[in-house]
Amino acid sequence: MLQSLLLKPGKIIIRETKTPDPSKGQLLIKVKAALTCGTDLKAFLRGHPVIPMPGPFGHEFSGVVAKAGKGVRRFKEGDEIMAVHSAPCLKCRYCKKKLYNLCENIMESKILGAFSEYILLPSHIVKQNVFHKPAKLSFEEAALLEPLSCVVHGIEPLDIKKGDTALVIGAGPIGLIHLMLLKEKGAVTAVSDISKGRLATAKKLGADTALKPEKIEKTVKDLTGGIGFDYIFECTGRPEVWESAVWYLRRGGTLVLFGGCPKGSKVTYDTYRLHYDEITLKGSFHFTPQDVKKAYELLRSRRLRTSGLISGSFPLKHIEKAFNRLTKGRGIKYAIIP
């Protein structure tokens, strides 16, 4: 089979490698669509701690079952599926506390290699996080299951009501998925970004206002009457934005810190603001099987305008062109079609 390999930052090669054979409980999937994401882009630009180089990469995908290992009952050859690239071990200390997204083994047992003709799904993922793709859902949109699950994890625990105000900082793929879910819940939502193109996309996807960062303070006055936003979602992973975002919240507001900063980053907060205004700072990482199920139902219902996130497609042999476009700020997500 053909498989892309991230050789080093800025360099992708396509190699011929042996197509794996599924063992007991495993599924071999013929990839029909794999999507680029922010993590892949970071790895392409400068490397990433959870994406070894040289090695296969890509983890947002959908496809068709090419072969099922012994013991698999829910899926058979020819089934169209959608899945995520990880699942909890259900045995470690955090899994026993039902903190499945914080499973001690989840990062070590995840799979990479969606930018390939085939991908092998291990049994723990097959048991928990693989679903039959609805016929009316395209393979490209079905591949959004993983990033949507991540966003669901951060939003679902919050009691967001119709009419609540929210600010999404960063209009990349993840920020735009936050926008979709917030609008689905009826929140009045502003989106901030430095890119005019991404702000235009945010408006098309339903943002009540889309603005440059320097205009946030004015928007607080206009959109919230000066009280501040009920919820803010930080999707840039920049420490200075982590720090400044709390000043746009109302008293009792919640700041969800989704964007991951470089390891070793430190931020400073005004203790008076956090304590006397009872501000909640909430980290958000990965997803649980329940989040994946919720994301699956959202995609199946077709309530989200997910097609607006996909800027185009490239064959596997031209994958580097897709990442070069993203590097230049062109597009949101690209589908790689093996």
Secondary structure, 3 states (H helix, E strand, C coil): CEEEEEEECCEEEEEECCCCCCCCCCEEEEEEEEECCHHHHHHHHHCECCECCCECCCCEEEEEEEEECCCCCCCCCCCEEEECCCCCCCCCHHHHCCCHHHCCCCCCCCCCCCCECEEEECHHHHHHCEEECCCCCCHHHHCCHHHHHHHHHHHCCCCCCCCCEEEEECCCHHHHHHHHHHHHCCCEEEEECCCHHHHHHHHHCCCCEEECHHHHHHHHHHHHCCCCEEEEEECCCCHHHHHHHHHHEEEEEEEEECCCCCCCCCCCCCHHHHHHCCCEEEECCCCCHHHHHHHHHHHHHCCCCHHHHEEEEEEHHHHHHHHHHHHCCCCCEEEEEC
